[in-house]
């Protein structure tokens, strides 16, 4: 279950940044995750609850996730389009070699803190 390692790293990073801002508590973490990461939302939320509730600084914090649909650009014709995980062939010119521009993200977009 790679969701546990994702949450561990996300919480470590969020807590570090929150403490740099002299926060008294971490209230929430907002993530952007591309569909190509194949994250199971229930497992991610469960892992977050287990780890966050085990620490007074993060207890009760919320995890908000924005899932990003894949999109690619064609190097031959320049067309950019959204697609599912399996159909990356350019719909305009038929090129099989396309460049994924969205869908593999895993980033903290923001954190919410309680100030001292």
Secondary structure, 3 states (H helix, E strand, C coil): CHHHHHHHHHHHHHHHHHHHCCEEEEEEEEEEEEHHHCCCHHHHHHHHHHHHCCCCCCCCCEEEEEEECCEEEECCCCCEEECCCCCCCCCCCCCCCEEEEECCCEEEEEEEEEEC
